[in-house]
Amino acid sequence: MKLLSIQVGLPKTLEISDAQNAATREWTTGFCKEVVVGSVWAGKTNLTGDGQADLRAHGGLDKAINAYPFEHYAFWRSDLGFSELLNGAFGENFTVQGMTETEACVGDIFEVGGALVQISQPRQPCGKLSRWWGVRDLVARVVHTGKTGWYFRVLHEGSVEAGMTLKLVDRPYPEWTITAANNAMLHRNEMRAAAQALAECPALSDSWKGTLSKLTKRLP
C-alpha cells in the first residue's frame, strides 16, 4: 500500500448560512486540511500540525490518523457530480492506494517511514462531512457504500512522508476486514453473534468495543 499524500490541519471556526432563519451560524471543524510537503511526525495521538474539533468523537490513541483509499475518489466524483475532488476531501490524513476496506483488516500493522501503525477501527463519518460538502445525505451514502476508510493508532512514533510504502508486517485478525467490521456494526441487531465477536477483538478501538458490548447486552 502506498501513501499518496498526507493532509493536516487544526480546527477552524467557520460560518454557515441558515437560509430558513435568514441568519448565519458558527461551527468548528478539523476538515480544513492542507497537503504536507516533506516529512511529518506521527505521534501517539495525531500527526504534527493536525487536530480535531470534537475530541469526544475523534482523535486520541485509537484514532490518531484517519486513512482513506484513493480508489474511491472516481466513484465519488461520479456519484456527487463533482468535476474534481482533491486528496483530503474526506477529511483524511493519509490518502492511500493499493488497499481498500475489503482487504484492510482491524489489527493490521504497517511500517511506514520511521513509524509503526495499526488499524484500530473503521471510520464512522460524522455530520460535518455532509455539512462541509453541502450534501445532506453524504454521511449515509458513505456508510451504506462501505467506503468509509479507517483509523490508525500509532504503535511506534516516527517521521512519515508522502510517497512512502506502508509495508504490512502483521495481520493477526484476517477475519475482521474493515468491510466485515462495518457490516457487524451497521447490522448489529441482526448480526448479534458477529457484533459480539467483533467486540472481543483485542485490536479493536475501545470506543467500538464499548458500543458493541452495550448494544449486544441489551439484545434478547
Buried (B, 14 or more C-beta within 10 A) or exposed (E): BBBBBBBBBEBEEBEEEEEEEEEEEEBEBBBBBEEBEEBBBBBEBBBEBBBBBEEEEBBBEBBBBBBBBBBBBEEBBEBEEEEEBEBBBBBBBBBBBBBBBEBBBBBBBBBBBBBBBBBBBBBBBBEBBBBBBEBEEBBEBBBEBBBBBBBBBBEEBBBBBBEBEBEBEEBBBEEBBBBBBBBBBBEBEEBBEBBBBBBEBEBBBEBBBEBBEEBBEEEE
